[in-house]
Amino acid sequence: MRTIIYSTKLLLLIPALSGLASAFAPSLLLVPHRSSSTITQLFAEEDDKKKSMSDKLWGEPTEKEGNSGLMSKALPFISQPKILDGTLAGDAGFDPFSFAQDKETLWYMREAEIKHSRLAMLAAVGWPLAELFDKPLAQFIGRPELLTKSGESPSLLNGGLDKIDIEYWVLVVAIAGLVESANADQKSTKAKDYVLGDCGFDPFNLFPKEKQGRFDMQTKEIKHGRLAMMAIVGFAMQEALYGIPVVSETPFFFHPLF
């Protein structure tokens, strides 16, 4: 008799346990009429949501709450200027003082930035090379040394510019004039196809032909140029404050370790 009662109770518990288990089952398992393609689409939409969130966190600028504008990549706590839409290489939405009010101003400032970047890259290399090799080269050709008494490169803050011959400054101005003339020629000949900062100088044909390759190379150039501008300012300030050549103060950057 007890066996019959226990069997009856067990039979009554099975439907209850089944209903309880189904309450915690995924909803997709409870909808047998959905096809496999529908289920695949649901998972794809979920992956897209995750990818979109990842883009917002690491790549794409986030949206400002209560505003349709985006936040700057460079300064995530302020809105991205509307004119900085990512068209130019190296654009990270950095213009906290709103210098660029229109396209014409933006292009003018970008071209000035490129020219200063190229000059800074040359200076960042030439500055320490002068401190390393001026003395031996001067002795080799029988000319006076141009470094300061402490071995620093001549500059406005270090002094020593009076040692530079006038012929050097004439040569510098002449080269600058040739570069500007070549740049103006590129503007007039290429018109709409003109690339900001183009001086027609590419003797080894390194500039890519495809659009994406060009954009990538321009991005690398402007990033290296910005770093060089910070470096050359650092060289000048460091030597002015401490009175020691950068090659001596940070020798591990300029001298072999062995």
FIRO-917161 format. One record per residue: residue number from 1; x, y, z of N, C-alpha, C in turn. Coordinates in nm, 2 decimals, m for minus. Atoms other than C-alpha are relative to their C-alpha. Layout:
{rec NUM {X Y Z} {X Y Z} {X Y Z}}
...
This chain:
{rec 1 {0.08 m0.12 0.00} {0.00 0.00 0.00} {0.09 0.13 0.00}}
{rec 2 {m0.10 m0.12 0.00} {0.29 0.24 0.09} {0.07 0.02 m0.13}}
{rec 3 {m0.07 m0.01 0.13} {0.46 0.16 m0.23} {m0.09 0.07 m0.11}}
{rec 4 {0.09 m0.06 0.09} {0.15 0.26 m0.42} {m0.01 0.15 0.02}}
{rec 5 {0.01 m0.14 m0.04} {0.12 0.59 m0.23} {0.12 0.08 m0.04}}
{rec 6 {m0.12 m0.07 0.04} {0.49 0.68 m0.29} {0.01 0.01 m0.15}}
{rec 7 {0.00 m0.01 0.15} {0.45 0.60 m0.66} {m0.09 0.11 m0.05}}
{rec 8 {0.10 m0.10 0.04} {0.15 0.82 m0.68} {0.06 0.14 0.02}}
{rec 9 {m0.06 m0.13 m0.03} {0.33 1.11 m0.51} {0.11 0.04 m0.10}}
{rec 10 {m0.11 m0.02 0.09} {0.63 1.07 m0.74} {m0.05 0.04 m0.14}}
{rec 11 {0.06 m0.03 0.13} {0.41 1.08 m1.05} {m0.06 0.15 0.01}}
{rec 12 {0.05 m0.13 m0.01} {0.25 1.40 m0.92} {0.11 0.11 0.01}}
{rec 13 {m0.11 m0.10 m0.01} {0.59 1.57 m0.86} {0.07 0.02 m0.13}}
{rec 14 {m0.07 m0.02 0.13} {0.73 1.51 m1.21} {m0.05 0.12 m0.08}}
{rec 15 {0.05 m0.12 0.07} {0.50 1.77 m1.38} {0.04 0.13 0.07}}
{rec 16 {m0.04 m0.12 m0.07} {0.58 2.02 m1.11} {0.15 0.03 m0.02}}
{rec 17 {m0.15 m0.02 0.02} {0.96 1.97 m1.14} {0.02 0.04 m0.14}}
{rec 18 {m0.02 m0.04 0.14} {0.93 2.00 m1.52} {m0.03 0.14 m0.02}}
{rec 19 {0.04 m0.14 0.01} {0.75 2.33 m1.49} {0.10 0.09 0.06}}
{rec 20 {m0.10 m0.08 m0.07} {1.01 2.46 m1.24} {0.12 0.01 m0.08}}
{rec 21 {m0.13 0.00 0.09} {1.30 2.36 m1.47} {m0.02 0.09 m0.12}}
{rec 22 {0.02 m0.08 0.12} {1.14 2.52 m1.77} {0.00 0.15 0.03}}
{rec 23 {0.00 m0.14 m0.03} {1.11 2.85 m1.58} {0.14 0.06 0.00}}
{rec 24 {m0.13 m0.05 0.01} {1.49 2.87 m1.57} {0.07 m0.03 m0.13}}
{rec 25 {m0.06 0.04 0.13} {1.55 2.74 m1.92} {0.01 0.13 m0.09}}
{rec 26 {m0.01 m0.12 0.09} {1.66 2.99 m2.20} {m0.13 0.01 m0.08}}
{rec 27 {0.13 m0.02 0.06} {1.37 3.14 m2.38} {0.00 m0.06 m0.14}}
{rec 28 {0.00 0.06 0.14} {1.49 3.01 m2.72} {m0.04 m0.14 0.00}}
{rec 29 {0.04 0.14 m0.01} {1.43 2.66 m2.60} {m0.15 m0.02 0.01}}
{rec 30 {0.14 0.01 m0.02} {1.07 2.74 m2.52} {m0.08 0.04 m0.12}}
{rec 31 {0.07 m0.04 0.12} {0.99 2.86 m2.87} {0.04 m0.09 m0.12}}
{rec 32 {m0.04 0.09 0.10} {1.01 2.56 m3.09} {m0.04 0.04 m0.14}}
{rec 33 {0.04 m0.04 0.14} {0.84 2.74 m3.39} {0.10 0.09 m0.07}}
{rec 34 {m0.11 m0.09 0.06} {1.15 2.97 m3.44} {0.09 m0.09 m0.08}}
{rec 35 {m0.09 0.07 0.09} {1.37 2.85 m3.72} {0.14 0.02 0.05}}
{rec 36 {m0.14 m0.01 m0.03} {1.75 2.80 m3.69} {0.05 0.13 m0.05}}
{rec 37 {m0.05 m0.13 0.05} {1.80 3.11 m3.90} {m0.04 0.12 0.09}}
{rec 38 {0.04 m0.10 m0.09} {1.60 3.32 m3.66} {0.09 0.01 0.12}}
{rec 39 {m0.09 0.01 m0.12} {1.81 3.20 m3.37} {0.14 0.05 m0.03}}
{rec 40 {m0.13 m0.05 0.04} {2.13 3.27 m3.56} {0.00 0.15 m0.01}}
{rec 41 {0.01 m0.14 0.01} {2.00 3.62 m3.63} {0.00 0.07 0.14}}
{rec 42 {0.00 m0.06 m0.14} {1.94 3.68 m3.26} {0.14 0.00 0.06}}
{rec 43 {m0.14 0.00 m0.05} {2.29 3.58 m3.17} {0.09 0.10 m0.07}}
{rec 44 {m0.08 m0.10 0.08} {2.43 3.80 m3.45} {m0.03 0.14 0.05}}
{rec 45 {0.03 m0.14 m0.05} {2.24 4.10 m3.32} {0.06 0.02 0.14}}
{rec 46 {m0.06 m0.01 m0.13} {2.38 4.03 m2.97} {0.15 0.03 m0.02}}
{rec 47 {m0.14 m0.03 0.03} {2.73 4.02 m3.12} {0.02 0.14 m0.04}}
{rec 48 {m0.01 m0.14 0.05} {2.67 4.35 m3.30} {m0.01 0.10 0.12}}
{rec 49 {0.02 m0.09 m0.11} {2.56 4.51 m2.97} {0.14 0.00 0.08}}
{rec 50 {m0.12 0.00 m0.07} {2.88 4.39 m2.80} {0.11 0.07 m0.07}}
{rec 51 {m0.10 m0.07 0.08} {3.10 4.51 m3.09} {m0.02 0.15 0.00}}
{rec 52 {0.03 m0.15 0.00} {2.92 4.85 m3.09} {0.05 0.06 0.14}}
{rec 53 {m0.04 m0.05 m0.13} {2.99 4.88 m2.72} {0.16 0.01 0.01}}
{rec 54 {m0.15 0.00 0.00} {3.36 4.79 m2.77} {0.05 0.12 m0.08}}
{rec 55 {m0.04 m0.11 0.08} {3.39 5.05 m3.04} {m0.01 0.13 0.07}}
{rec 56 {0.02 m0.13 m0.08} {3.25 5.32 m2.81} {0.10 0.01 0.11}}
{rec 57 {m0.10 0.00 m0.10} {3.49 5.22 m2.54} {0.14 0.03 m0.04}}
{rec 58 {m0.14 0.00 0.04} {3.81 5.19 m2.74} {0.02 0.08 m0.13}}
{rec 59 {m0.02 m0.07 0.13} {3.76 5.34 m3.09} {m0.08 0.12 m0.02}}
{rec 60 {0.08 m0.11 0.03} {3.47 5.55 m3.16} {m0.03 0.09 0.12}}
{rec 61 {0.03 m0.10 m0.11} {3.40 5.87 m2.96} {m0.14 m0.03 0.06}}
{rec 62 {0.13 0.03 m0.06} {3.12 5.83 m2.71} {m0.09 0.12 m0.02}}
{rec 63 {0.09 m0.11 0.02} {2.81 6.04 m2.73} {m0.03 0.07 0.14}}
{rec 64 {0.02 m0.08 m0.12} {2.75 6.32 m2.48} {m0.15 m0.01 0.04}}
{rec 65 {0.14 0.02 m0.05} {2.44 6.27 m2.26} {m0.08 0.13 m0.02}}
{rec 66 {0.08 m0.11 0.03} {2.16 6.49 m2.36} {0.03 0.09 m0.12}}
{rec 67 {m0.04 m0.08 0.12} {2.33 6.61 m2.68} {0.03 m0.10 m0.11}}
{rec 68 {m0.02 0.09 0.11} {2.36 6.47 m3.02} {0.15 0.00 m0.04}}
{rec 69 {m0.14 m0.01 0.04} {2.73 6.57 m3.05} {0.08 m0.11 0.07}}
{rec 70 {m0.09 0.10 m0.05} {3.02 6.34 m2.99} {0.10 0.06 0.09}}
{rec 71 {m0.10 m0.04 m0.08} {3.29 6.36 m2.73} {0.14 m0.01 m0.07}}
{rec 72 {m0.13 0.00 0.06} {3.65 6.44 m2.83} {0.08 m0.13 0.04}}
{rec 73 {m0.08 0.11 m0.03} {3.88 6.14 m2.85} {0.12 0.05 0.09}}
{rec 74 {m0.11 m0.05 m0.08} {4.17 6.35 m2.72} {m0.03 0.05 0.13}}
{rec 75 {0.04 m0.05 m0.12} {3.98 6.52 m2.45} {m0.15 m0.05 0.03}}
{rec 76 {0.14 0.06 m0.01} {3.68 6.29 m2.36} {m0.10 0.07 0.09}}
{rec 77 {0.09 m0.08 m0.09} {3.54 6.54 m2.11} {m0.06 0.12 m0.07}}
{rec 78 {0.06 m0.11 0.08} {3.46 6.80 m2.38} {m0.06 m0.05 m0.13}}
{rec 79 {0.06 0.04 0.12} {3.25 6.79 m2.69} {0.10 0.01 m0.12}}
{rec 80 {m0.09 m0.01 0.11} {3.42 6.72 m3.02} {m0.04 0.11 m0.09}}
{rec 81 {0.04 m0.11 0.09} {3.43 7.03 m3.25} {m0.06 m0.06 m0.13}}
{rec 82 {0.07 0.05 0.12} {3.19 6.98 m3.54} {0.09 0.00 m0.12}}
{rec 83 {m0.08 m0.01 0.13} {3.45 7.09 m3.80} {0.11 m0.11 0.00}}
{rec 84 {m0.10 0.11 0.00} {3.69 6.81 m3.68} {m0.07 m0.13 m0.01}}
{rec 85 {0.09 0.12 0.03} {3.50 6.52 m3.84} {0.08 m0.12 m0.04}}
{rec 86 {m0.09 0.11 0.03} {3.80 6.29 m3.89} {0.04 m0.01 m0.15}}
{rec 87 {m0.04 0.00 0.14} {3.85 6.38 m4.26} {0.16 0.02 m0.01}}
{rec 88 {m0.14 m0.02 0.01} {4.21 6.50 m4.19} {0.07 m0.11 0.08}}
{rec 89 {m0.08 0.10 m0.07} {4.48 6.25 m4.09} {0.04 0.05 0.14}}
{rec 90 {m0.04 m0.04 m0.14} {4.56 6.25 m3.72} {m0.10 0.08 0.08}}
{rec 91 {0.11 m0.08 m0.06} {4.23 6.42 m3.63} {m0.05 m0.08 0.12}}
{rec 92 {0.05 0.06 m0.13} {4.15 6.33 m3.26} {m0.10 0.09 0.07}}
{rec 93 {0.10 m0.09 m0.06} {3.90 6.61 m3.20} {0.07 0.10 0.10}}
{rec 94 {m0.07 m0.08 m0.10} {4.16 6.83 m3.02} {0.01 0.15 m0.05}}
{rec 95 {0.00 m0.14 0.02} {4.08 7.20 m3.04} {m0.07 0.07 0.11}}
{rec 96 {0.07 m0.05 m0.12} {3.99 7.31 m2.69} {m0.03 0.15 0.00}}
{rec 97 {0.02 m0.14 0.00} {4.02 7.68 m2.77} {m0.07 0.05 m0.13}}
{rec 98 {0.08 m0.03 0.12} {3.82 7.66 m3.10} {0.07 0.09 m0.10}}
{rec 99 {m0.07 m0.08 0.09} {4.09 7.81 m3.32} {m0.05 m0.02 m0.14}}
{rec 100 {0.05 0.03 0.14} {3.95 7.64 m3.64} {m0.15 0.02 0.00}}
{rec 101 {0.15 m0.03 0.01} {3.61 7.81 m3.70} {m0.06 m0.04 m0.13}}
{rec 102 {0.05 0.04 0.13} {3.58 7.71 m4.07} {0.10 m0.08 m0.07}}
{rec 103 {m0.09 0.09 0.08} {3.73 7.48 m4.33} {0.13 0.07 m0.04}}
{rec 104 {m0.11 m0.07 0.05} {3.96 7.75 m4.47} {0.11 0.02 0.11}}
{rec 105 {m0.09 m0.02 m0.11} {4.11 7.82 m4.13} {0.06 m0.13 0.04}}
{rec 106 {m0.05 0.13 m0.04} {4.14 7.45 m4.05} {0.11 m0.05 m0.09}}
{rec 107 {m0.10 0.04 0.10} {4.33 7.38 m4.37} {0.13 0.08 0.01}}
{rec 108 {m0.12 m0.08 m0.02} {4.56 7.67 m4.32} {0.08 m0.04 0.12}}
{rec 109 {m0.07 0.04 m0.12} {4.64 7.56 m3.97} {0.06 m0.14 m0.01}}
{rec 110 {m0.06 0.13 0.02} {4.69 7.20 m4.07} {0.12 0.00 m0.09}}
{rec 111 {m0.12 m0.01 0.08} {4.93 7.30 m4.34} {0.12 0.06 0.08}}
{rec 112 {m0.10 m0.05 m0.09} {5.12 7.51 m4.09} {0.05 m0.10 0.10}}
{rec 113 {m0.04 0.10 m0.09} {5.12 7.22 m3.85} {0.10 m0.10 m0.07}}
{rec 114 {m0.09 0.09 0.08} {5.27 6.99 m4.12} {0.14 0.05 m0.02}}
{rec 115 {m0.13 m0.06 0.02} {5.55 7.23 m4.20} {0.08 0.01 0.12}}
{rec 116 {m0.07 m0.01 m0.13} {5.63 7.29 m3.84} {0.05 m0.14 0.05}}
{rec 117 {m0.04 0.14 m0.03} {5.63 6.91 m3.79} {0.12 m0.05 m0.07}}
{rec 118 {m0.11 0.05 0.08} {5.87 6.84 m4.07} {0.13 0.07 0.05}}
{rec 119 {m0.11 m0.08 m0.05} {6.10 7.12 m3.94} {0.05 m0.05 0.13}}
{rec 120 {m0.03 0.05 m0.13} {6.08 6.98 m3.59} {0.07 m0.14 0.00}}
{rec 121 {m0.07 0.13 0.01} {6.17 6.63 m3.70} {0.14 0.01 m0.05}}
{rec 122 {m0.14 m0.02 0.03} {6.48 6.76 m3.87} {0.08 0.05 0.11}}
{rec 123 {m0.07 m0.06 m0.11} {6.57 6.97 m3.57} {0.02 m0.10 0.12}}
{rec 124 {m0.01 0.10 m0.11} {6.51 6.68 m3.32} {0.11 m0.10 m0.03}}
{rec 125 {m0.12 0.08 0.04} {6.77 6.48 m3.52} {0.13 0.08 0.00}}
{rec 126 {m0.12 m0.08 0.01} {7.01 6.76 m3.59} {0.05 0.06 0.13}}
{rec 127 {m0.04 m0.06 m0.13} {7.02 6.90 m3.23} {0.10 m0.09 0.07}}
{rec 128 {m0.09 0.08 m0.06} {7.18 6.60 m3.07} {0.12 m0.04 m0.08}}
{rec 129 {m0.11 0.03 0.09} {7.39 6.52 m3.38} {0.11 0.11 0.01}}
{rec 130 {m0.10 m0.11 m0.01} {7.55 6.86 m3.35} {0.08 0.00 0.12}}
{rec 131 {m0.07 0.01 m0.13} {7.64 6.81 m2.99} {0.09 m0.12 0.00}}
{rec 132 {m0.09 0.12 0.00} {7.79 6.47 m3.07} {0.12 0.02 m0.09}}
{rec 133 {m0.10 0.00 0.10} {7.99 6.55 m3.38} {0.05 0.13 m0.04}}
{rec 134 {m0.05 m0.13 0.04} {8.05 6.92 m3.40} {0.15 0.02 0.02}}
{rec 135 {m0.14 m0.01 m0.04} {8.38 6.91 m3.22} {0.09 m0.08 m0.10}}
{rec 136 {m0.09 0.08 0.09} {8.54 6.62 m3.42} {0.00 0.05 m0.15}}
{rec 137 {0.01 m0.05 0.13} {8.41 6.76 m3.75} {0.07 0.13 m0.02}}
{rec 138 {m0.06 m0.13 0.01} {8.53 7.11 m3.68} {0.16 m0.02 0.00}}
{rec 139 {m0.15 0.03 0.00} {8.88 6.97 m3.60} {0.05 m0.06 m0.13}}
{rec 140 {m0.04 0.07 0.12} {8.88 6.76 m3.91} {0.01 0.10 m0.12}}
{rec 141 {m0.01 m0.10 0.11} {8.81 7.05 m4.15} {0.07 0.13 0.04}}
{rec 142 {m0.08 m0.12 m0.04} {9.00 7.31 m3.95} {m0.09 0.12 0.02}}
{rec 143 {0.09 m0.11 m0.02} {8.70 7.52 m3.86} {m0.03 0.02 0.15}}
{rec 144 {0.03 m0.01 m0.14} {8.60 7.67 m3.52} {m0.12 m0.07 0.04}}
{rec 145 {0.12 0.07 m0.05} {8.35 7.49 m3.30} {m0.11 0.10 0.02}}
{rec 146 {0.12 m0.09 0.00} {8.00 7.63 m3.30} {m0.08 m0.03 0.13}}
{rec 147 {0.08 0.02 m0.12} {7.87 7.48 m2.97} {0.04 0.10 0.11}}
{rec 148 {m0.03 m0.09 m0.11} {7.85 7.68 m2.65} {0.12 m0.06 0.09}}
{rec 149 {m0.11 0.05 m0.08} {8.12 7.65 m2.38} {m0.03 m0.13 0.07}}
{rec 150 {0.03 0.12 m0.07} {7.93 7.38 m2.21} {m0.04 m0.11 m0.09}}
{rec 151 {0.03 0.11 0.10} {7.88 7.18 m2.53} {m0.14 0.00 m0.05}}
{rec 152 {0.14 0.00 0.04} {7.52 7.28 m2.60} {m0.01 0.05 m0.15}}
{rec 153 {0.03 m0.06 0.13} {7.37 7.35 m2.94} {m0.04 0.14 0.00}}
{rec 154 {0.04 m0.14 0.00} {7.34 7.72 m3.03} {m0.15 0.01 m0.02}}
{rec 155 {0.15 m0.03 0.01} {6.98 7.85 m2.98} {m0.02 0.13 0.07}}
{rec 156 {0.03 m0.13 m0.06} {6.80 8.16 m2.86} {0.02 m0.01 0.15}}
{rec 157 {m0.02 0.01 m0.14} {6.81 8.03 m2.50} {0.14 m0.03 0.04}}
{rec 158 {m0.14 0.04 m0.04} {7.16 7.88 m2.50} {0.10 0.11 m0.05}}
{rec 159 {m0.09 m0.09 0.05} {7.31 8.16 m2.70} {0.09 m0.07 m0.11}}
{rec 160 {m0.09 0.06 0.10} {7.59 8.10 m2.96} {m0.04 0.02 m0.14}}
{rec 161 {0.04 m0.02 0.13} {7.39 8.20 m3.26} {0.09 0.10 m0.08}}
{rec 162 {m0.09 m0.09 0.07} {7.64 8.48 m3.33} {0.12 m0.06 m0.06}}
{rec 163 {m0.11 0.07 0.05} {7.90 8.22 m3.41} {m0.04 m0.05 m0.15}}
{rec 164 {0.05 0.05 0.13} {7.69 8.11 m3.72} {0.03 0.10 m0.11}}
{rec 165 {m0.03 m0.09 0.12} {7.82 8.25 m4.05} {m0.13 0.05 m0.07}}
{rec 166 {0.11 m0.05 0.07} {7.58 8.47 m4.24} {m0.04 m0.08 m0.12}}
{rec 167 {0.03 0.08 0.12} {7.61 8.24 m4.54} {m0.10 m0.11 0.03}}
{rec 168 {0.09 0.11 m0.04} {7.43 7.97 m4.34} {m0.14 0.05 0.00}}
{rec 169 {0.13 m0.05 m0.01} {7.13 8.19 m4.28} {m0.06 0.03 m0.14}}
{rec 170 {0.04 m0.02 0.14} {7.12 8.29 m4.65} {m0.04 m0.13 m0.06}}
{rec 171 {0.03 0.13 0.05} {7.12 7.93 m4.74} {m0.13 m0.05 0.05}}
{rec 172 {0.12 0.05 m0.06} {6.84 7.85 m4.50} {m0.12 0.07 m0.06}}
{rec 173 {0.11 m0.07 0.06} {6.62 8.13 m4.63} {m0.02 m0.04 m0.15}}
{rec 174 {0.02 0.04 0.14} {6.69 8.03 m4.99} {m0.07 m0.14 m0.01}}
{rec 175 {0.07 0.14 0.00} {6.59 7.66 m4.92} {m0.14 0.02 0.04}}
{rec 176 {0.14 m0.02 m0.04} {6.28 7.78 m4.74} {m0.08 0.06 m0.11}}
{rec 177 {0.07 m0.07 0.11} {6.19 8.00 m5.04} {m0.03 m0.11 m0.11}}
{rec 178 {0.02 0.11 0.10} {6.23 7.70 m5.28} {m0.11 m0.09 0.04}}
{rec 179 {0.11 0.09 m0.05} {6.01 7.48 m5.06} {m0.14 0.07 m0.01}}
{rec 180 {0.12 m0.07 0.00} {5.74 7.74 m5.04} {m0.04 0.02 m0.15}}
{rec 181 {0.03 m0.02 0.14} {5.76 7.80 m5.42} {m0.05 m0.13 m0.06}}
{rec 182 {0.04 0.14 0.04} {5.73 7.42 m5.48} {m0.14 m0.03 0.05}}
{rec 183 {0.13 0.02 m0.06} {5.43 7.41 m5.25} {m0.11 0.08 m0.07}}
{rec 184 {0.09 m0.08 0.08} {5.26 7.70 m5.43} {m0.03 m0.06 m0.14}}
{rec 185 {0.01 0.06 0.13} {5.32 7.53 m5.76} {m0.09 m0.13 0.01}}
{rec 186 {0.09 0.11 m0.02} {5.15 7.21 m5.63} {m0.14 0.04 0.02}}
{rec 187 {0.14 m0.05 m0.02} {4.85 7.41 m5.52} {m0.06 0.04 m0.13}}
{rec 188 {0.06 m0.05 0.13} {4.80 7.57 m5.86} {m0.02 m0.11 m0.10}}
{rec 189 {0.01 0.10 0.10} {4.86 7.26 m6.07} {m0.10 m0.11 0.04}}
{rec 190 {0.09 0.11 m0.04} {4.67 7.00 m5.86} {m0.14 0.04 0.03}}
{rec 191 {0.13 m0.06 m0.03} {4.38 7.22 m5.76} {m0.07 m0.09 0.10}}
{rec 192 {0.09 0.08 m0.10} {4.11 6.99 m5.60} {0.08 m0.12 0.05}}
{rec 193 {m0.08 0.12 m0.04} {4.36 6.70 m5.59} {0.12 0.03 0.09}}
{rec 194 {m0.12 m0.04 m0.09} {4.61 6.90 m5.38} {m0.02 m0.06 0.14}}
{rec 195 {m0.01 0.06 m0.13} {4.72 6.73 m5.06} {0.07 0.10 0.09}}
{rec 196 {m0.06 m0.10 m0.09} {4.79 6.96 m4.77} {0.14 m0.03 0.03}}
{rec 197 {m0.14 0.02 m0.03} {5.16 7.01 m4.73} {0.08 m0.06 m0.11}}
{rec 198 {m0.07 0.06 0.12} {5.25 6.87 m5.07} {0.09 0.10 m0.06}}
{rec 199 {m0.10 m0.08 0.06} {5.57 7.01 m5.20} {0.06 m0.07 m0.13}}
{rec 200 {m0.05 0.07 0.11} {5.62 6.76 m5.48} {0.13 m0.08 0.02}}
{rec 201 {m0.13 0.07 m0.04} {5.91 6.59 m5.29} {m0.03 m0.14 0.04}}
{rec 202 {0.01 0.14 m0.02} {5.90 6.22 m5.32} {0.09 m0.08 m0.09}}
{rec 203 {m0.10 0.06 0.10} {6.22 6.10 m5.49} {0.00 m0.15 m0.01}}
{rec 204 {m0.01 0.14 0.00} {6.18 5.74 m5.39} {m0.14 m0.06 m0.02}}
{rec 205 {0.14 0.04 0.03} {5.80 5.72 m5.47} {m0.05 m0.09 0.12}}
{rec 206 {0.05 0.07 m0.12} {5.71 5.62 m5.11} {m0.14 0.02 0.03}}
{rec 207 {0.13 m0.04 m0.03} {5.38 5.79 m5.11} {m0.10 m0.10 m0.07}}
{rec 208 {0.09 0.11 0.06} {5.11 5.51 m5.17} {m0.09 0.06 m0.11}}
{rec 209 {0.09 m0.04 0.11} {4.88 5.53 m5.47} {m0.15 m0.01 0.05}}
{rec 210 {0.14 0.02 m0.05} {4.56 5.40 m5.29} {m0.03 0.10 0.11}}
{rec 211 {0.04 m0.11 m0.10} {4.36 5.64 m5.07} {0.03 m0.04 0.14}}
{rec 212 {m0.02 0.04 m0.14} {4.38 5.43 m4.75} {0.15 0.01 0.04}}
{rec 213 {m0.14 0.00 m0.02} {4.75 5.39 m4.78} {0.06 0.14 0.02}}
{rec 214 {m0.04 m0.14 m0.01} {4.80 5.77 m4.83} {m0.05 0.05 0.14}}
{rec 215 {0.05 m0.05 m0.13} {4.58 5.84 m4.52} {0.08 m0.05 0.11}}
{rec 216 {m0.08 0.06 m0.11} {4.78 5.60 m4.31} {0.14 0.07 0.01}}
{rec 217 {m0.13 m0.06 m0.01} {5.11 5.75 m4.41} {0.00 0.15 0.05}}
{rec 218 {0.02 m0.13 m0.05} {4.98 6.10 m4.35} {m0.02 0.01 0.15}}
{rec 219 {0.02 0.02 m0.15} {4.87 5.99 m4.00} {0.13 m0.02 0.07}}
{rec 220 {m0.13 0.02 m0.07} {5.21 5.86 m3.92} {0.09 0.12 0.00}}
{rec 221 {m0.08 m0.12 0.01} {5.38 6.17 m4.05} {m0.04 0.11 0.11}}
{rec 222 {0.04 m0.11 m0.09} {5.17 6.41 m3.84} {0.02 m0.04 0.15}}
{rec 223 {m0.02 0.04 m0.13} {5.20 6.20 m3.53} {0.15 0.01 0.04}}
{rec 224 {m0.15 m0.02 m0.02} {5.58 6.18 m3.56} {0.04 0.15 0.01}}
{rec 225 {m0.03 m0.14 0.00} {5.58 6.55 m3.63} {m0.04 0.07 0.14}}
{rec 226 {0.05 m0.05 m0.13} {5.38 6.63 m3.31} {0.09 m0.04 0.11}}
{rec 227 {m0.09 0.05 m0.10} {5.61 6.42 m3.11} {0.14 0.08 m0.01}}
{rec 228 {m0.12 m0.07 0.02} {5.91 6.59 m3.26} {m0.01 0.15 0.05}}
{rec 229 {0.02 m0.14 m0.05} {5.77 6.94 m3.18} {0.01 0.00 0.15}}
{rec 230 {m0.02 0.00 m0.14} {5.74 6.84 m2.82} {0.14 m0.03 0.04}}
{rec 231 {m0.14 0.03 m0.03} {6.09 6.69 m2.82} {0.09 0.12 m0.01}}
{rec 232 {m0.09 m0.11 0.02} {6.26 7.00 m2.96} {m0.03 0.11 0.11}}
{rec 233 {0.03 m0.10 m0.11} {6.08 7.22 m2.70} {0.06 m0.05 0.13}}
{rec 234 {m0.06 0.06 m0.11} {6.20 6.98 m2.44} {0.15 0.01 0.00}}
{rec 235 {m0.15 m0.02 0.01} {6.56 6.99 m2.56} {0.04 0.15 0.04}}
{rec 236 {m0.03 m0.14 m0.03} {6.56 7.37 m2.55} {m0.02 0.04 0.14}}
{rec 237 {0.03 m0.03 m0.14} {6.40 7.40 m2.21} {0.09 m0.07 0.10}}
{rec 238 {m0.09 0.08 m0.08} {6.61 7.13 m2.06} {0.14 0.06 0.01}}
{rec 239 {m0.14 m0.05 0.00} {6.94 7.28 m2.17} {0.00 0.14 0.06}}
{rec 240 {0.00 m0.13 m0.06} {6.83 7.63 m2.07} {m0.01 0.00 0.15}}
{rec 241 {0.01 0.01 m0.14} {6.74 7.52 m1.72} {0.12 m0.06 0.07}}
{rec 242 {m0.10 0.07 m0.07} {7.02 7.29 m1.64} {0.14 0.03 m0.06}}
{rec 243 {m0.13 m0.03 0.06} {7.30 7.41 m1.87} {0.09 m0.12 m0.04}}
{rec 244 {m0.07 0.12 0.03} {7.39 7.06 m1.97} {m0.05 m0.05 m0.14}}
{rec 245 {0.05 0.06 0.13} {7.37 6.91 m2.33} {m0.09 m0.12 0.02}}
{rec 246 {0.09 0.11 m0.02} {7.09 6.67 m2.37} {0.07 m0.14 m0.02}}
{rec 247 {m0.07 0.12 0.03} {7.33 6.41 m2.50} {0.08 m0.04 0.13}}
{rec 248 {m0.07 0.03 m0.12} {7.51 6.43 m2.16} {m0.09 m0.03 0.11}}
{rec 249 {0.09 0.02 m0.11} {7.21 6.45 m1.94} {m0.08 m0.13 m0.01}}
{rec 250 {0.07 0.13 0.03} {7.04 6.15 m2.10} {0.08 m0.08 m0.09}}
{rec 251 {m0.09 0.07 0.09} {7.33 5.96 m2.24} {m0.05 m0.13 m0.05}}
{rec 252 {0.05 0.13 0.05} {7.14 5.63 m2.27} {m0.08 0.01 m0.13}}
{rec 253 {0.07 m0.02 0.13} {6.95 5.78 m2.56} {0.10 0.03 m0.12}}
{rec 254 {m0.09 m0.04 0.10} {7.26 5.90 m2.75} {0.13 m0.06 m0.01}}
{rec 255 {m0.13 0.07 0.00} {7.55 5.69 m2.66} {m0.02 m0.15 0.02}}
{rec 256 {0.01 0.15 m0.01} {7.60 5.31 m2.69} {0.01 m0.04 0.15}}
{rec 257 {0.00 0.04 m0.14} {7.53 5.12 m2.37} {0.12 m0.10 0.03}}
{rec 258 {m0.11 0.09 m0.02} {7.83 4.89 m2.43} {0.13 0.05 m0.07}}
